[in-house]
Amino acid sequence: MKVIVLSLFFAVVSASAANFEGRIYNGVKTVNGEFPYVLSVAFFGSHVCAATSLTNTWVLTAAQCIFPGLPSSIGLYGGSVDLNPNAGYFINAVRLLTHPEYESGINPYEYDAGVPFCTSNEGGMCVHKEMEELIVRHTESI
């Protein structure tokens, strides 16, 4: 019995001390501005999902990440590879749409598409003005 308890103890200690730095196989670090169309969806300031810019006012994410009746609860962080809200820019959503056939409680993964619409003091854009030029250059090179 002591051997089992000691084995479990050392397994837990060694697992908690594991280095999780390289969890993505063959991953490569990115820098700010490399993926300007990638945004963080925040629910009352906390990251819940990723999103991508479709236009300067529309964003695509999963429907399970947004709450159509509460647009003021959703914000978008961008311009940084960190989830630190002070590292990039923040824009509030003003309208939230989900796929008409999306039903969160019945089958949450069918029709799981959500589209936040946002404006900001930066010219009415989901994408910060500085990032828009990077997005255009990146999509033209594809």
Secondary structure by P-SEA (a helix, b strand, c coil): caaaaaaaaaaaaaaaaccccccccbbbbbcccccccbbbbbccccccbbbbbccccccccccccccccccccbbbbccccccccccbbbbbbcccccccccccccccccccbbbbbbccccccccccccaaaaaaaaaaac
